[in-house]
Amino acid sequence: MKPIALLFLALFALGLTGCNTVEGAGKDVKASGAAIERAADKAKPN
């Protein structure tokens, strides 16, 4: 019974870590997109 409980605990912890990683990656992609948008706006002829 104890090994099964440890396995579920480990999977739960791994799941939480994965969510934080995906969230952080999403924020990075969003920031990159904003930077590209600003650069494109600056490059537009007036």
Secondary structure by P-SEA (a helix, b strand, c coil): caaaaaaaaaaaaaaaaaaaaaaaaaaaaaaaaaaaaaaaaaaccc
